[in-house]
Amino acid sequence: MRPNIKKAIISIILASIAGMLNPILAQEGKRGWEDKMKSEKIAFLTSEMNISSEEAQVFWPVYNKVAAEKKELMDAMFQAFQDLCSAIDNKEGDKKIEVLLDAYLKAQTAVNSFDEKSVKEYKKVLTTEKIAMLFIAEENFRKVQIRKLSPAQPRTDMPGAFQPQPRP
């Protein structure tokens, strides 16, 4: 089977699975939303990276492990951010805010430096080109999701609101 046909079949199967899971996932609230998003992401990344079934068998366990570690770091960063905002809102003073700001910046640095660690993990199972394709596909997936959430029409009723310019 040609790679493009195999890629199309895998994408269709994954999209079908995601589509069949839709009604079930909708009943589960937030957990359902997360599962739906994960299914969409798997289908998107698989398609964009053109992963063979052999590559998928070794890649997805590594990806899931890396994603879980990154989620923990992101959760810690968001918690540090919320703590910092709360301290400012409650006027807790410069000393407390300085400690919380430092904690937030350290958490942010940990998240930012994590990608270097993840590349080392991915190199155990993927070529450098496929790793680069992964990072590009993840960014493209994020952009697609943001577009899905953004309103169809830009808001003109807010002074100073960002007004996207049409693409040439």
DRENTORKOL-3810 file (N, C-alpha, C; in nm, 4 decimals):
REM DRENTORKOL-3810
@n.u->0.0852; n.v->-0.1180; n.w->0.0000; ca.u->0.0000; ca.v->0.0000; ca.w->0.0000; c.u->0.0893; c.v->0.1237; c.w->0.0000
@n.u->0.0556; n.v->0.2219; n.w->-0.0822; ca.u->0.1350; ca.v->0.3441; ca.w->-0.0887; c.u->0.1219; c.v->0.4233; c.w->0.0406
@n.u->0.2290; n.v->0.4984; n.w->0.0787; ca.u->0.2268; ca.v->0.5738; ca.w->0.2047; c.u->0.1121; c.v->0.6730; c.w->0.2138
@n.u->0.0774; n.v->0.7403; n.w->0.1035; ca.u->-0.0317; ca.v->0.8385; ca.w->0.1086; c.u->-0.1659; c.v->0.7716; c.w->0.1344
@n.u->-0.1870; n.v->0.6541; n.w->0.0754; ca.u->-0.3120; ca.v->0.5814; ca.w->0.0975; c.u->-0.3170; c.v->0.5318; c.w->0.2413
@n.u->-0.2033; n.v->0.4800; n.w->0.2893; ca.u->-0.1959; ca.v->0.4311; ca.w->0.4276; c.u->-0.2233; c.v->0.5473; c.w->0.5247
@n.u->-0.1652; n.v->0.6624; n.w->0.4972; ca.u->-0.1852; ca.v->0.7817; ca.w->0.5804; c.u->-0.3327; c.v->0.8217; c.w->0.5812
@n.u->-0.3951; n.v->0.8193; n.w->0.4648; ca.u->-0.5363; ca.v->0.8564; ca.w->0.4539; c.u->-0.6242; c.v->0.7573; c.w->0.5292
@n.u->-0.5934; n.v->0.6290; n.w->0.5176; ca.u->-0.6732; ca.v->0.5269; ca.w->0.5867; c.u->-0.6610; c.v->0.5421; c.w->0.7374
@n.u->-0.5377; n.v->0.5620; n.w->0.7859; ca.u->-0.5170; ca.v->0.5802; ca.w->0.9297; c.u->-0.5928; c.v->0.7038; c.w->0.9788
@n.u->-0.5847; n.v->0.8129; n.w->0.9030; ca.u->-0.6549; ca.v->0.9359; ca.w->0.9415; c.u->-0.8062; c.v->0.9153; c.w->0.9452
@n.u->-0.8591; n.v->0.8449; n.w->0.8461; ca.u->-1.0033; ca.v->0.8202; ca.w->0.8411; c.u->-1.0466; c.v->0.7329; c.w->0.9585
@n.u->-0.9677; n.v->0.6304; n.w->0.9877; ca.u->-1.0010; ca.v->0.5427; ca.w->1.1006; c.u->-0.9996; c.v->0.6210; c.w->1.2313
@n.u->-0.8941; n.v->0.6988; n.w->1.2519; ca.u->-0.8853; ca.v->0.7761; ca.w->1.3756; c.u->-0.9973; c.v->0.8795; c.w->1.3852
@n.u->-1.0280; n.v->0.9450; n.w->1.2742; ca.u->-1.1370; ca.v->1.0428; ca.w->1.2753; c.u->-1.2706; c.v->0.9747; c.w->1.3020
@n.u->-1.2895; n.v->0.8550; n.w->1.2457; ca.u->-1.4131; ca.v->0.7803; ca.w->1.2698; c.u->-1.4265; c.v->0.7421; c.w->1.4164
@n.u->-1.3160; n.v->0.6961; n.w->1.4734; ca.u->-1.3174; ca.v->0.6607; ca.w->1.6157; c.u->-1.3522; c.v->0.7834; c.w->1.6990
@n.u->-1.2871; n.v->0.8956; n.w->1.6667; ca.u->-1.3162; ca.v->1.0192; ca.w->1.7399; c.u->-1.4628; c.v->1.0586; c.w->1.7220
@n.u->-1.5170; n.v->1.0406; n.w->1.6006; ca.u->-1.6568; ca.v->1.0736; ca.w->1.5752; c.u->-1.7534; c.v->0.9838; c.w->1.6501
@n.u->-1.7210; n.v->0.8549; n.w->1.6593; ca.u->-1.8071; ca.v->0.7622; ca.w->1.7324; c.u->-1.8025; c.v->0.7896; c.w->1.8825
@n.u->-1.6891; n.v->0.8357; n.w->1.9296; ca.u->-1.6753; ca.v->0.8632; ca.w->2.0726; c.u->-1.7436; c.v->0.9937; c.w->2.1124
@n.u->-1.7721; n.v->1.0782; n.w->2.0162; ca.u->-1.8288; ca.v->1.2099; ca.w->2.0443; c.u->-1.9491; c.v->1.2072; c.w->2.1384
@n.u->-2.0568; n.v->1.1312; n.w->2.1091; ca.u->-2.1733; ca.v->1.1327; ca.w->2.1983; c.u->-2.1406; c.v->1.0807; c.w->2.3383
@n.u->-2.0571; n.v->0.9801; n.w->2.3443; ca.u->-2.0205; ca.v->0.9240; ca.w->2.4743; c.u->-1.9418; c.v->1.0264; c.w->2.5549
@n.u->-1.8475; n.v->1.0903; n.w->2.4891; ca.u->-1.7617; ca.v->1.1859; ca.w->2.5582; c.u->-1.8377; c.v->1.3103; c.w->2.6037
@n.u->-1.9389; n.v->1.3481; n.w->2.5288; ca.u->-2.0156; ca.v->1.4675; ca.w->2.5652; c.u->-2.0839; c.v->1.4508; c.w->2.6999
@n.u->-2.1171; n.v->1.3283; n.w->2.7354; ca.u->-2.1848; ca.v->1.3017; ca.w->2.8620; c.u->-2.0909; c.v->1.3141; c.w->2.9808
@n.u->-1.9637; n.v->1.3071; n.w->2.9573; ca.u->-1.8682; ca.v->1.3047; ca.w->3.0670; c.u->-1.8129; c.v->1.4416; c.w->3.1044
@n.u->-1.8701; n.v->1.5490; n.w->3.0509; ca.u->-1.8272; ca.v->1.6829; ca.w->3.0869; c.u->-1.6839; c.v->1.7100; c.w->3.0483
@n.u->-1.6090; n.v->1.7661; n.w->3.1436; ca.u->-1.4709; ca.v->1.8052; ca.w->3.1163; c.u->-1.3859; c.v->1.6871; c.w->3.0729
@n.u->-1.4026; n.v->1.5746; n.w->3.1382; ca.u->-1.3246; ca.v->1.4559; ca.w->3.1034; c.u->-1.3532; c.v->1.4171; c.w->2.9584
@n.u->-1.4780; n.v->1.4277; n.w->2.9195; ca.u->-1.5152; ca.v->1.3976; ca.w->2.7822; c.u->-1.4511; c.v->1.4930; c.w->2.6835
@n.u->-1.4471; n.v->1.6183; n.w->2.7205; ca.u->-1.3847; ca.v->1.7187; ca.w->2.6354; c.u->-1.2360; c.v->1.6891; c.w->2.6188
@n.u->-1.1700; n.v->1.6525; n.w->2.7282; ca.u->-1.0276; ca.v->1.6206; ca.w->2.7216; c.u->-1.0022; c.v->1.4985; c.w->2.6338
@n.u->-1.0866; n.v->1.3964; n.w->2.6468; ca.u->-1.0706; ca.v->1.2768; ca.w->2.5650; c.u->-1.0935; c.v->1.3070; c.w->2.4173
@n.u->-1.1936; n.v->1.3884; n.w->2.3889; ca.u->-1.2211; ca.v->1.4262; ca.w->2.2504; c.u->-1.1030; c.v->1.5029; c.w->2.1920
@n.u->-1.0503; n.v->1.5949; n.w->2.2706; ca.u->-0.9362; ca.v->1.6747; ca.w->2.2252; c.u->-0.8152; c.v->1.5842; c.w->2.2008
@n.u->-0.7953; n.v->1.4885; n.w->2.2888; ca.u->-0.6827; ca.v->1.3965; ca.w->2.2740; c.u->-0.6981; c.v->1.3134; c.w->2.1466
@n.u->-0.8188; n.v->1.2652; n.w->2.1193; ca.u->-0.8441; ca.v->1.1877; ca.w->1.9973; c.u->-0.8181; c.v->1.2713; c.w->1.8730
@n.u->-0.8649; n.v->1.3948; n.w->1.8748; ca.u->-0.8413; ca.v->1.4844; ca.w->1.7617; c.u->-0.6925; c.v->1.5105; c.w->1.7433
@n.u->-0.6226; n.v->1.5274; n.w->1.8541; ca.u->-0.4796; ca.v->1.5559; ca.w->1.8468; c.u->-0.4033; c.v->1.4356; c.w->1.7921
@n.u->-0.4393; n.v->1.3166; n.w->1.8368; ca.u->-0.3735; ca.v->1.1951; ca.w->1.7877; c.u->-0.3920; c.v->1.1838; c.w->1.6359
@n.u->-0.5143; n.v->1.2036; n.w->1.5901; ca.u->-0.5417; ca.v->1.1951; ca.w->1.4464; c.u->-0.4643; c.v->1.3022; c.w->1.3700
@n.u->-0.4632; n.v->1.4238; n.w->1.4237; ca.u->-0.3953; ca.v->1.5350; ca.w->1.3576; c.u->-0.2449; c.v->1.5095; c.w->1.3501
@n.u->-0.1831; n.v->1.4732; n.w->1.4630; ca.u->-0.0389; ca.v->1.4512; ca.w->1.4660; c.u->0.0010; c.v->1.3332; c.w->1.3770
@n.u->-0.0774; n.v->1.2268; n.w->1.3827; ca.u->-0.0478; ca.v->1.1090; ca.w->1.3006; c.u->-0.0475; c.v->1.1463; c.w->1.1531
@n.u->-0.1474; n.v->1.2225; n.w->1.1142; ca.u->-0.1587; ca.v->1.2651; ca.w->0.9753; c.u->-0.0459; c.v->1.3605; c.w->0.9367
@n.u->-0.0237; n.v->1.4616; n.w->1.0164; ca.u->0.0763; ca.v->1.5636; ca.w->0.9846; c.u->0.2191; c.v->1.5089; c.w->0.9837
@n.u->0.2468; n.v->1.4137; n.w->1.0724; ca.u->0.3818; ca.v->1.3585; ca.w->1.0820; c.u->0.4034; c.v->1.2419; c.w->0.9869
@n.u->0.2949; n.v->1.1918; n.w->0.9288; ca.u->0.3032; ca.v->1.0778; ca.w->0.8379; c.u->0.3737; c.v->0.9607; c.w->0.9068
@n.u->0.3221; n.v->0.9236; n.w->1.0232; ca.u->0.3823; ca.v->0.8177; ca.w->1.1033; c.u->0.3380; c.v->0.6818; c.w->1.0505
@n.u->0.4330; n.v->0.5926; n.w->1.0308; ca.u->0.3992; ca.v->0.4561; ca.w->0.9904; c.u->0.3455; c.v->0.3822; c.w->1.1124
@n.u->0.2825; n.v->0.2682; n.w->1.0892; ca.u->0.2287; ca.v->0.1922; ca.w->1.2023; c.u->0.3412; c.v->0.1410; c.w->1.2920
@n.u->0.4563; n.v->0.1108; n.w->1.2344; ca.u->0.5705; ca.v->0.0671; ca.w->1.3146; c.u->0.6215; c.v->0.1813; c.w->1.4028
@n.u->0.6308; n.v->0.3016; n.w->1.3444; ca.u->0.6739; ca.v->0.4182; ca.w->1.4214; c.u->0.5728; c.v->0.4500; c.w->1.5313
@n.u->0.4447; n.v->0.4371; n.w->1.4990; ca.u->0.3397; ca.v->0.4685; ca.w->1.5958; c.u->0.3487; c.v->0.3792; c.w->1.7189
@n.u->0.3810; n.v->0.2531; n.w->1.6995; ca.u->0.3899; ca.v->0.1598; ca.w->1.8117; c.u->0.4948; c.v->0.2013; c.w->1.9140
@n.u->0.6049; n.v->0.2594; n.w->1.8679; ca.u->0.7091; ca.v->0.3013; ca.w->1.9621; c.u->0.6961; c.v->0.4486; c.w->2.0003
@n.u->0.6364; n.v->0.5282; n.w->1.9111; ca.u->0.6259; ca.v->0.6724; ca.w->1.9366; c.u->0.5217; c.v->0.7076; c.w->2.0414
@n.u->0.3996; n.v->0.6542; n.w->2.0289; ca.u->0.2907; ca.v->0.6997; ca.w->2.1161; c.u->0.3153; c.v->0.6751; c.w->2.2646
@n.u->0.3735; n.v->0.5634; n.w->2.3051; ca.u->0.4039; ca.v->0.5497; ca.w->2.4487; c.u->0.5015; c.v->0.6565; c.w->2.4987
@n.u->0.6026; n.v->0.6878; n.w->2.4171; ca.u->0.6984; ca.v->0.7923; ca.w->2.4553; c.u->0.6280; c.v->0.9281; c.w->2.4583
@n.u->0.5474; n.v->0.9547; n.w->2.3560; ca.u->0.4750; ca.v->1.0818; ca.w->2.3502; c.u->0.3842; c.v->1.0983; c.w->2.4718
@n.u->0.3104; n.v->0.9935; n.w->2.5060; ca.u->0.2185; ca.v->1.0015; ca.w->2.6200; c.u->0.2930; c.v->1.0264; c.w->2.7509
@n.u->0.4082; n.v->0.9632; n.w->2.7677; ca.u->0.4902; ca.v->0.9843; ca.w->2.8873; c.u->0.5390; c.v->1.1297; c.w->2.8934
@n.u->0.5903; n.v->1.1793; n.w->2.7810; ca.u->0.6399; ca.v->1.3171; ca.w->2.7742; c.u->0.5252; c.v->1.4149; c.w->2.7976
@n.u->0.4100; n.v->1.3894; n.w->2.7365; ca.u->0.2943; ca.v->1.4782; ca.w->2.7514; c.u->0.2476; c.v->1.4835; c.w->2.8967
@n.u->0.2497; n.v->1.3703; n.w->2.9655; ca.u->0.2081; ca.v->1.3671; ca.w->3.1064; c.u->0.3047; c.v->1.4485; c.w->3.1932
@n.u->0.4341; n.v->1.4361; n.w->3.1658; ca.u->0.5329; ca.v->1.5143; ca.w->3.2400; c.u->0.5152; c.v->1.6637; c.w->3.2137
@n.u->0.4918; n.v->1.6987; n.w->3.0880; ca.u->0.4734; ca.v->1.8401; ca.w->3.0542; c.u->0.3462; c.v->1.8950; c.w->3.1177
@n.u->0.2414; n.v->1.8135; n.w->3.1220; ca.u->0.1166; ca.v->1.8578; ca.w->3.1849; c.u->0.1390; c.v->1.8898; c.w->3.3319
@n.u->0.2169; n.v->1.8070; n.w->3.4000; ca.u->0.2480; ca.v->1.8343; ca.w->3.5406; c.u->0.3205; c.v->1.9673; c.w->3.5559
@n.u->0.4174; n.v->1.9927; n.w->3.4679; ca.u->0.4901; ca.v->2.1196; ca.w->3.4730; c.u->0.3980; c.v->2.2376; c.w->3.4428
@n.u->0.3103; n.v->2.2210; n.w->3.3438; ca.u->0.2160; ca.v->2.3276; ca.w->3.3079; c.u->0.1195; c.v->2.3547; c.w->3.4221
@n.u->0.0702; n.v->2.2471; n.w->3.4862; ca.u->-0.0203; ca.v->2.2639; ca.w->3.5996; c.u->0.0481; c.v->2.3411; c.w->3.7126
@n.u->0.1749; n.v->2.3080; n.w->3.7386; ca.u->0.2500; ca.v->2.3786; ca.w->3.8429; c.u->0.2686; c.v->2.5257; c.w->3.8057
@n.u->0.2948; n.v->2.5527; n.w->3.6779; ca.u->0.3116; ca.v->2.6914; ca.w->3.6345; c.u->0.1808; c.v->2.7689; c.w->3.6489
@n.u->0.0700; n.v->2.7084; n.w->3.6090; ca.u->-0.0589; ca.v->2.7768; ca.w->3.6214; c.u->-0.0955; c.v->2.8005; c.w->3.7675
@n.u->-0.0642; n.v->2.7045; n.w->3.8526; ca.u->-0.0906; ca.v->2.7223; ca.w->3.9959; c.u->-0.0066; c.v->2.8369; c.w->4.0520
@n.u->0.1203; n.v->2.8421; n.w->4.0126; ca.u->0.2075; ca.v->2.9514; ca.w->4.0574; c.u->0.1549; c.v->3.0860; c.w->4.0071
@n.u->0.1036; n.v->3.0881; n.w->3.8864; ca.u->0.0461; ca.v->3.2104; ca.w->3.8300; c.u->-0.0780; c.v->3.2527; c.w->3.9087
@n.u->-0.1641; n.v->3.1565; n.w->3.9389; ca.u->-0.2847; ca.v->3.1878; ca.w->4.0164; c.u->-0.2489; c.v->3.2379; c.w->4.1554
@n.u->-0.1489; n.v->3.1762; n.w->4.2185; ca.u->-0.1044; ca.v->3.2205; ca.w->4.3509; c.u->-0.0525; c.v->3.3633; c.w->4.3447
@n.u->0.0232; n.v->3.3937; n.w->4.2397; ca.u->0.0776; ca.v->3.5287; ca.w->4.2223; c.u->-0.0351; c.v->3.6299; c.w->4.2030
@n.u->-0.1302; n.v->3.5985; n.w->4.1177; ca.u->-0.2447; ca.v->3.6884; ca.w->4.0946; c.u->-0.3235; c.v->3.7104; c.w->4.2230
@n.u->-0.3456; n.v->3.6056; n.w->4.2966; ca.u->-0.4199; ca.v->3.6139; ca.w->4.4220; c.u->-0.3473; c.v->3.7040; c.w->4.5219
@n.u->-0.2159; n.v->3.6892; n.w->4.5309; ca.u->-0.1379; ca.v->3.7711; ca.w->4.6232; c.u->-0.1459; c.v->3.9191; c.w->4.5854
@n.u->-0.1437; n.v->3.9463; n.w->4.4571; ca.u->-0.1547; ca.v->4.0857; ca.w->4.4120; c.u->-0.2942; c.v->4.1389; c.w->4.4426
@n.u->-0.3983; n.v->4.0604; n.w->4.4106; ca.u->-0.5360; ca.v->4.1014; ca.w->4.4365; c.u->-0.5606; c.v->4.1267; c.w->4.5851
@n.u->-0.4982; n.v->4.0437; n.w->4.6688; ca.u->-0.5170; ca.v->4.0556; ca.w->4.8136; c.u->-0.4172; c.v->4.1501; c.w->4.8801
@n.u->-0.3347; n.v->4.2152; n.w->4.7966; ca.u->-0.2354; ca.v->4.3125; ca.w->4.8458; c.u->-0.1526; c.v->4.2532; c.w->4.9608
@n.u->-0.0907; n.v->4.1373; n.w->4.9322; ca.u->-0.0167; ca.v->4.0653; ca.w->5.0347; c.u->0.1235; c.v->4.1194; c.w->5.0598
@n.u->0.1642; n.v->4.2208; n.w->4.9884; ca.u->0.2934; ca.v->4.2844; ca.w->5.0154; c.u->0.4039; c.v->4.2357; c.w->4.9232
@n.u->0.5061; n.v->4.3207; n.w->4.9110; ca.u->0.6153; ca.v->4.2952; ca.w->4.8183; c.u->0.6937; c.v->4.1684; c.w->4.8485
@n.u->0.7179; n.v->4.1392; n.w->4.9755; ca.u->0.7982; ca.v->4.0209; ca.w->5.0082; c.u->0.7284; c.v->3.8930; c.w->4.9620
@n.u->0.6017; n.v->3.8814; n.w->4.9934; ca.u->0.5244; ca.v->3.7632; ca.w->4.9529; c.u->0.5144; c.v->3.7568; c.w->4.8005
@n.u->0.4863; n.v->3.8702; n.w->4.7378; ca.u->0.4735; ca.v->3.8752; ca.w->4.5919; c.u->0.6066; c.v->3.8410; c.w->4.5257
@n.u->0.7164; n.v->3.8847; n.w->4.5836; ca.u->0.8484; ca.v->3.8528; ca.w->4.5274; c.u->0.8739; c.v->3.7020; c.w->4.5307
@n.u->0.8393; n.v->3.6380; n.w->4.6399; ca.u->0.8555; ca.v->3.4930; ca.w->4.6513; c.u->0.7687; c.v->3.4218; c.w->4.5472
@n.u->0.6445; n.v->3.4662; n.w->4.5340; ca.u->0.5526; ca.v->3.4038; ca.w->4.4389; c.u->0.5932; c.v->3.4308; c.w->4.2940
@n.u->0.6438; n.v->3.5503; n.w->4.2675; ca.u->0.6920; ca.v->3.5823; ca.w->4.1334; c.u->0.8103; c.v->3.4934; c.w->4.0982
@n.u->0.9012; n.v->3.4751; n.w->4.1926; ca.u->1.0163; ca.v->3.3883; ca.w->4.1713; c.u->0.9704; c.v->3.2446; c.w->4.1432
@n.u->0.8731; n.v->3.1969; n.w->4.2204; ca.u->0.8209; ca.v->3.0615; ca.w->4.2003; c.u->0.7576; c.v->3.0481; c.w->4.0622
@n.u->0.6842; n.v->3.1503; n.w->4.0206; ca.u->0.6212; ca.v->3.1474; ca.w->3.8889; c.u->0.7264; c.v->3.1452; c.w->3.7789
@n.u->0.8276; n.v->3.2297; n.w->3.7906; ca.u->0.9319; ca.v->3.2357; ca.w->3.6871; c.u->1.0101; c.v->3.1040; c.w->3.6794
@n.u->1.0342; n.v->3.0410; n.w->3.7939; ca.u->1.1019; ca.v->2.9109; ca.w->3.7937; c.u->1.0147; c.v->2.8049; c.w->3.7269
@n.u->0.8861; n.v->2.8083; n.w->3.7558; ca.u->0.7942; ca.v->2.7125; ca.w->3.6936; c.u->0.7877; c.v->2.7347; c.w->3.5428
@n.u->0.7871; n.v->2.8601; n.w->3.5024; ca.u->0.7834; ca.v->2.8940; ca.w->3.3601; c.u->0.9121; c.v->2.8476; c.w->3.2908
@n.u->1.0254; n.v->2.8652; n.w->3.3559; ca.u->1.1530; ca.v->2.8202; ca.w->3.3013; c.u->1.1547; c.v->2.6682; c.w->3.2865
@n.u->1.1000; n.v->2.5987; n.w->3.3850; ca.u->1.0942; ca.v->2.4518; ca.w->3.3787; c.u->1.0122; c.v->2.4061; c.w->3.2580
@n.u->0.9003; n.v->2.4726; n.w->3.2342; ca.u->0.8165; ca.v->2.4383; ca.w->3.1191; c.u->0.8929; c.v->2.4655; c.w->2.9894
@n.u->0.9556; n.v->2.5819; n.w->2.9818; ca.u->1.0265; ca.v->2.6201; ca.w->2.8595; c.u->1.1467; c.v->2.5305; c.w->2.8295
@n.u->1.2151; n.v->2.4853; n.w->2.9320; ca.u->1.3329; ca.v->2.4007; ca.w->2.9087; c.u->1.2952; c.v->2.2541; c.w->2.8898
@n.u->1.1718; n.v->2.2195; n.w->2.9161; ca.u->1.1287; ca.v->2.0801; ca.w->2.9051; c.u->1.1372; c.v->2.0285; c.w->2.7620
@n.u->1.1149; n.v->2.1146; n.w->2.6636; ca.u->1.1186; ca.v->2.0702; ca.w->2.5245; c.u->1.2544; c.v->2.0104; c.w->2.4883
@n.u->1.3626; n.v->2.0665; n.w->2.5427; ca.u->1.4954; ca.v->2.0120; ca.w->2.5153; c.u->1.5056; c.v->1.8685; c.w->2.5678
@n.u->1.4516; n.v->1.8457; n.w->2.6855; ca.u->1.4522; ca.v->1.7109; ca.w->2.7433; c.u->1.3667; c.v->1.6168; c.w->2.6586
@n.u->1.2526; n.v->1.6663; n.w->2.6140; ca.u->1.1634; ca.v->1.5803; ca.w->2.5358; c.u->1.2263; c.v->1.5416; c.w->2.4027
@n.u->1.3041; n.v->1.6305; n.w->2.3423; ca.u->1.3704; ca.v->1.5973; ca.w->2.2158; c.u->1.4627; c.v->1.4771; c.w->2.2364
@n.u->1.5326; n.v->1.4733; n.w->2.3482; ca.u->1.6217; ca.v->1.3598; ca.w->2.3766; c.u->1.5426; c.v->1.2292; c.w->2.3845
@n.u->1.4239; n.v->1.2362; n.w->2.4447; ca.u->1.3389; ca.v->1.1164; ca.w->2.4527; c.u->1.2899; c.v->1.0753; c.w->2.3139
@n.u->1.2461; n.v->1.1741; n.w->2.2363; ca.u->1.1942; ca.v->1.1446; ca.w->2.1029; c.u->1.3022; c.v->1.0883; c.w->2.0109
@n.u->1.4278; n.v->1.1329; n.w->2.0280; ca.u->1.5360; ca.v->1.0847; ca.w->1.9418; c.u->1.5591; c.v->0.9350; c.w->1.9590
@n.u->1.5115; n.v->0.8794; n.w->2.0676; ca.u->1.5249; ca.v->0.7351; ca.w->2.0883; c.u->1.4338; c.v->0.6565; c.w->1.9943
@n.u->1.3280; n.v->0.7223; n.w->1.9432; ca.u->1.2299; ca.v->0.6499; ca.w->1.8619; c.u->1.1979; c.v->0.7152; c.w->1.7272
@n.u->1.2420; n.v->0.8391; n.w->1.7053; ca.u->1.2106; ca.v->0.9096; ca.w->1.5806; c.u->1.3351; c.v->0.9743; c.w->1.5210
@n.u->1.3282; n.v->1.0015; n.w->1.3914; ca.u->1.4339; ca.v->1.0799; ca.w->1.3272; c.u->1.4182; c.v->1.2264; c.w->1.3673
@n.u->1.5233; n.v->1.3024; n.w->1.3466; ca.u->1.5176; ca.v->1.4460; ca.w->1.3774; c.u->1.4113; c.v->1.5150; c.w->1.2934
@n.u->1.3975; n.v->1.4722; n.w->1.1696; ca.u->1.2948; ca.v->1.5313; ca.w->1.0830; c.u->1.1554; c.v->1.5075; c.w->1.1395
@n.u->1.1281; n.v->1.3852; n.w->1.1849; ca.u->0.9962; ca.v->1.3542; ca.w->1.2421; c.u->0.9737; c.v->1.4326; c.w->1.3717
@n.u->1.0800; n.v->1.4538; n.w->1.4489; ca.u->1.0668; ca.v->1.5325; ca.w->1.5719; c.u->1.0310; c.v->1.6764; c.w->1.5375
@n.u->1.0986; n.v->1.7308; n.w->1.4366; ca.u->1.0664; ca.v->1.8667; ca.w->1.3927; c.u->0.9229; c.v->1.8727; c.w->1.3422
@n.u->0.8809; n.v->1.7707; n.w->1.2689; ca.u->0.7429; ca.v->1.7653; ca.w->1.2203; c.u->0.6443; c.v->1.7601; c.w->1.3371
@n.u->0.6824; n.v->1.6909; n.w->1.4447; ca.u->0.5980; ca.v->1.6840; ca.w->1.5641; c.u->0.5770; c.v->1.8222; c.w->1.6237
@n.u->0.6851; n.v->1.8968; n.w->1.6432; ca.u->0.6733; ca.v->2.0298; ca.w->1.7020; c.u->0.5898; c.v->2.1225; c.w->1.6135
@n.u->0.6096; n.v->2.1134; n.w->1.4835; ca.u->0.5311; ca.v->2.1948; ca.w->1.3906; c.u->0.3843; c.v->2.1530; c.w->1.3955
@n.u->0.3590; n.v->2.0230; n.w->1.3956; ca.u->0.2210; ca.v->1.9727; ca.w->1.3992; c.u->0.1516; c.v->2.0122; c.w->1.5290
@n.u->0.2233; n.v->2.0067; n.w->1.6414; ca.u->0.1625; ca.v->2.0475; ca.w->1.7687; c.u->0.1239; c.v->2.1953; c.w->1.7656
@n.u->0.2106; n.v->2.2780; n.w->1.7100; ca.u->0.1800; ca.v->2.4211; ca.w->1.7004; c.u->0.0618; c.v->2.4440; c.w->1.6064
@n.u->0.0594; n.v->2.3731; n.w->1.4953; ca.u->-0.0529; ca.v->2.3865; ca.w->1.4015; c.u->-0.1833; c.v->2.3389; c.w->1.4643
@n.u->-0.1777; n.v->2.2312; n.w->1.5420; ca.u->-0.2973; ca.v->2.1822; ca.w->1.6104; c.u->-0.3482; c.v->2.2874; c.w->1.7090
@n.u->-0.2559; n.v->2.3472; n.w->1.7836; ca.u->-0.2935; ca.v->2.4525; ca.w->1.8788; c.u->-0.3634; c.v->2.5676; c.w->1.8055
@n.u->-0.3093; n.v->2.6069; n.w->1.6912; ca.u->-0.3690; ca.v->2.7165; ca.w->1.6133; c.u->-0.5087; c.v->2.6790; c.w->1.5634
@n.u->-0.5253; n.v->2.5559; n.w->1.5194; ca.u->-0.6564; ca.v->2.5096; ca.w->1.4727; c.u->-0.7573; c.v->2.5167; c.w->1.5875
@n.u->-0.7163; n.v->2.4726; n.w->1.7054; ca.u->-0.8067; ca.v->2.4738; ca.w->1.8203; c.u->-0.8427; c.v->2.6173; c.w->1.8611
@n.u->-0.7465; n.v->2.7068; n.w->1.8560; ca.u->-0.7737; ca.v->2.8474; ca.w->1.8892; c.u->-0.8738; c.v->2.9056; c.w->1.7895
@n.u->-0.8557; n.v->2.8736; n.w->1.6612; ca.u->-0.9490; ca.v->2.9227; ca.w->1.5600; c.u->-1.0893; c.v->2.8695; c.w->1.5845
@n.u->-1.0997; n.v->2.7440; n.w->1.6300; ca.u->-1.2314; ca.v->2.6872; ca.w->1.6602; c.u->-1.2996; c.v->2.7614; c.w->1.7741
@n.u->-1.2204; n.v->2.8087; n.w->1.8700; ca.u->-1.2763; ca.v->2.8763; ca.w->1.9864; c.u->-1.3024; c.v->3.0241; c.w->1.9629
@n.u->-1.2339; n.v->3.0840; n.w->1.8663; ca.u->-1.2494; ca.v->3.2273; ca.w->1.8456; c.u->-1.3797; c.v->3.2567; c.w->1.7727
@n.u->-1.4380; n.v->3.3724; n.w->1.8018; ca.u->-1.5646; ca.v->3.4080; ca.w->1.7365; c.u->-1.5458; c.v->3.4250; c.w->1.5861
@n.u->-1.6540; n.v->3.3989; n.w->1.5136; ca.u->-1.6478; ca.v->3.4087; ca.w->1.3678; c.u->-1.6193; c.v->3.5513; c.w->1.3226
@n.u->-1.6740; n.v->3.6469; n.w->1.3930; ca.u->-1.6553; ca.v->3.7869; ca.w->1.3568; c.u->-1.5687; c.v->3.8556; c.w->1.4619
@n.u->-1.4712; n.v->3.9355; n.w->1.4199; ca.u->-1.3907; ca.v->4.0080; ca.w->1.5181; c.u->-1.4761; c.v->4.1092; c.w->1.5924
@n.u->-1.4448; n.v->4.1300; n.w->1.7179; ca.u->-1.5209; ca.v->4.2253; ca.w->1.7993; c.u->-1.4730; c.v->4.3662; c.w->1.7695
@n.u->-1.5663; n.v->4.4490; n.w->1.7288; ca.u->-1.5329; ca.v->4.5884; ca.w->1.7000; c.u->-1.5860; c.v->4.6802; c.w->1.8085
@n.u->-1.6591; n.v->4.6241; n.w->1.9053; ca.u->-1.7193; ca.v->4.7059; ca.w->2.0094; c.u->-1.6255; c.v->4.7319; c.w->2.1264
@n.u->-1.5046; n.v->4.6776; n.w->2.1196; ca.u->-1.4100; ca.v->4.6947; ca.w->2.2293; c.u->-1.2962; c.v->4.7853; c.w->2.1836
@n.u->-1.2831; n.v->4.9026; n.w->2.2456; ca.u->-1.1726; ca.v->4.9903; ca.w->2.2074; c.u->-1.0391; c.v->4.9206; c.w->2.2327
@n.u->-0.9488; n.v->4.9315; n.w->2.1372; ca.u->-0.8163; ca.v->4.8736; ca.w->2.1529; c.u->-0.8113; c.v->4.7239; c.w->2.1311
@n.u->-0.9252; n.v->4.6620; n.w->2.0946; ca.u->-0.9265; ca.v->4.5182; ca.w->2.0718; c.u->-0.8442; c.v->4.4856; c.w->1.9476
@n.u->-0.7769; n.v->4.3743; n.w->1.9531; ca.u->-0.6965; ca.v->4.3300; ca.w->1.8399; c.u->-0.7875; c.v->4.3020; c.w->1.7219
@n.u->-0.7552; n.v->4.3580; n.w->1.6093; ca.u->-0.8329; ca.v->4.3357; ca.w->1.4879; c.u->-0.7454; c.v->4.2621; c.w->1.3868
@n.u->-0.7704; n.v->4.1333; n.w->1.3670; ca.u->-0.6873; ca.v->4.0587; ca.w->1.2711; c.u->-0.7043; c.v->4.1147; c.w->1.1312
@n.u->-0.5948; n.v->4.1191; n.w->1.0595; ca.u->-0.5972; ca.v->4.1684; ca.w->0.9216; c.u->-0.6156; c.v->4.0508; c.w->0.8272
@n.u->-0.6917; n.v->4.0688; n.w->0.7197; ca.u->-0.7094; ca.v->3.9605; ca.w->0.6246; c.u->-0.5746; c.v->3.9228; c.w->0.5630
@n.u->-0.5576; n.v->3.7939; n.w->0.5363; ca.u->-0.4341; ca.v->3.7481; ca.w->0.4748; c.u->-0.4356; c.v->3.7822; c.w->0.3265
@n.u->-0.3184; n.v->3.8215; n.w->0.2741; ca.u->-0.3137; ca.v->3.8567; ca.w->0.1302; c.u->-0.3316; c.v->3.7362; c.w->0.0414
END
